[in-house]
Amino acid sequence: MSIVEERNVRAAPDADEAGQTSHPLERVRDATVPVVAGSAPWQMLLAGPVVALVSLVAAVLVTDAAGLPLRDPDHVAGRRLLLVLALVAVLVVLDVVVRAARRSDTLRPSVAAMQAVRRERWRLGRGLAVGSALISFYLTYLAYRNLKSVVPLLRPEHFDRQLADLDRALFLGQDPAALLQAVLGTGVSAHVLSAGYMLFFAFIPVTLAGALVFSRDLRAGLFYTTAQSINWLLGAGSYFLLPSVGPIYGEPAAFADLPVTGVGRLQELLLDQRLQFLGDPGAGTAQSIAAFSSLHVSIFFTGVLAAHLLRLDRRVKLAAWLLLAVTLLSTVYLGWHYVVDDIAGLLLAAMSVALACVLTGFKLRRDPRTSAASEPDVTAAPLPLRVPRSVRWREMLAGPAVAVATIVAAVVATDAVGLPLRDPDHVAALYLALVGGSTLMLVGLDVVVRAAHRSGCFPPARADMGRVRRERWTSRAGVAAGGALIGFYATYLAYRNLKSIVPLLRPDELFDRQLAILDRDLFFGHDPAALLHSLLGTGLSTHVLSTAYVAFIVFLPLTIGLALVFSRDLQTGLFYTTAQSINWVLGIGSYFLLPSLGPIYFEPGAFAALPASDVTYLQGVLLDQRSAFMADPASATPQSIAAFASLHVSMSFTAVMAAHLLGLGRRLRIALWIWFVVTVLGTIYLGWHYVLDDVGGVVLGALALALARACTGIDLRAARERSAQAELDRGAVRYLRTSCL
């Protein structure tokens, strides 16, 4: 047989896509792995949404009885839903790759093998079922948070004394928490159990995503997700049945010997939120304290029961039991719950599983091979990065050099006021970890997208992806991109420290009055913020500008990640990242030059008509932090208030000008100009800055680009020419494809 004939024979099973008969094995696989199989598929699909609907209706009625609207405080439910959906998307790709690798007995499966797995497992119907289950779960959680929040309003009585008496009766007059602390000690055990308790926040999304993605039979995943949704509803009912706050709040002295842990800080935060909520229920914060029964225990035990009923691997069952045991110990040891609460949690889990069986119609006696979850054991190494031409050492070292200079300045300045260099709340480290992880994901996307464009098909062939990888991602360029990110956030760390000590090194020197007078002179005696309030109104405009202002937290890392990953020439990404790093340095200098607070703190009455928004909440938090820092600089969170010049405007303007200097696309430039204008309006409208602060920000943005060019030595004209040539090449490719069609 010739090579051509052999290729034709191997390609025959996929001929059905061209209208021919499919291969018999393909039909068998399609028949044996349905999207949702069983005697009542619609019952299975609708179970989760029904639970969500019932929970939401109950929440609307109950919160209305308490005089409150249904809401998502701090957008917790929405954020968690987005995180889980992203996790599921990643796991779907992993599921396809791993199953294809096992089928073809190679670590690098062919595109055909992956396509076959995708067609078998991830059709539109299955995707809709998974998405519906997750959305329903988090809608139920949203309703649960609202129901739990209003318990003290509708049932102000407490049953903590009775529950504590029952606990002591079960343990022959002894306090079970005191017994555990005596047996386990109050040192390392406290930290271990605290960490074990906090695993709950990862357990839910990980197990939901795993069950919905890796289950051979999707019905098992839908059953498990429905059971966990029911836990929220039953748990909310138990809170109304026996309202209680738990041992840590009922008898705090019994836990005074425990060291400070993550759980201890969480308990203090929840208490503060409860007091704030009871003081003003309509303010927006929800309270989350309720003891009977334990939802941690209920949800973990549901996982244990599901592992046994679905006949999962022995190691999975052992892990589930271990997590349950740690949770039982930690809830009592750390004071979250009474023992009776945990017993009730076990009962709720059993009820949730039983109700899930009824609602979904799922038959638990199944062939274990069809219900066991696959266990991927193949790991893929991250792809290294390369650019069309080599990256020079000067470009690689520019960002780290800025970081080193800024950190040295921060060490000297903070030492002058008797403070150490620090990363309060680990913000800089957390941002670096998040942006670094996101950048690694973008690297994979970059390789796939460019390979698909080059080959004109999706998914692209491995050979095409290999060529793109060799062209764009090498260790040298990977070090350059990683160094740029680390340098940027190291500079940010130094910036936070320097900004915090401005009022210590320049005390009682504020230039707000002079800046406000200059603003009014520029606008013929009028306050520019008042003019904007009159022109735009103080309703919807406030929320729009507030959202845009807060979105800056996403804008900055997003543009840096995209610049470092998707630029044809890594030099341009390094140039942009260095320019934004320099903005931190220049901003610090401007804070020391003209110390000021900003209109919202200097003339708060001018903004009293604005409705509550995310920005007003943030402004209150920053003011509280400044007051605490000024009272005790050594232990309090560093203050972050400084008006001149506006770093929001500076960095946004840097992005706009970089797009022009590098010859980027017209639509991108227009989008960045819109962003810049909205940012300028938001800073003045919301009271963050004076107009002169924004003018200063524009100057800083331009200066940062000039210094970045000097530091990196980039040839901007050559960069624009390469960008223009790339646009011509893309146009030619589109023309050729259109002509061929």
Secondary structure, DSSP 8 states (H G I E B T S, - for coil): --HHHHHHHHHGGGGGGGTS---HHHHHHHHHS-SS-SS-HHHHHHHHHHHHHHHHHHHHHHHHHTT-----GGGHHHHHHHHHHHHHHHHHHHHHHHHHHHHHTSSS--HHHHHHHHHHH--HHHHHHHHHHHHHHHHHHHHHHHHHHTHHHH-----HHHHHHHHHHHTTT--HHHHHHHHH-SSHHHHHHHHHHHTHHHHHHHHHHHHHHHBSSHHHHHHHHHHHHHHHHHHHHHHHHS----HHHHSGGGGTTS---HHHHHHHHHHHHHHHHHH-GGGS-------SS-HHHHHHHHHHHHHHHTT--HHHHHHHHHHHHHHHHHHHHTTS--HHHHHHHHHHHHHHHHHHHHHH-------HHHHSB-----------B--SS---HHHHHHHHHHHHHHHHHHHHHHHHTT-----GGGHHHHHHHHHHHHHHHHHHHHHHHHHHHHHTSSS--HHHHHHHHHHHBBHHHHHHHHHHHHHHHHHHHHHHHHHHTHHHHSTT---HHHHHHHHHHHTTT--HHHHHHHHH-SSHHHHHHHHHHHTHHHHHHHHHHHHHHH-SSHHHHHHHHHHHHHHHHHHHHHHHHS----HHHHSGGGGTTS---HHHHHHHHHHHHHHHHHH-TTTS-------SS-HHHHHHHHHHHHHHHTT--HHHHHHHHHHHHHHHHHHHHTTS--HHHHHHHHHHHHHHHHHHHHHH---HHHHHHHHHHHHHHHHHHHHHHHHH-
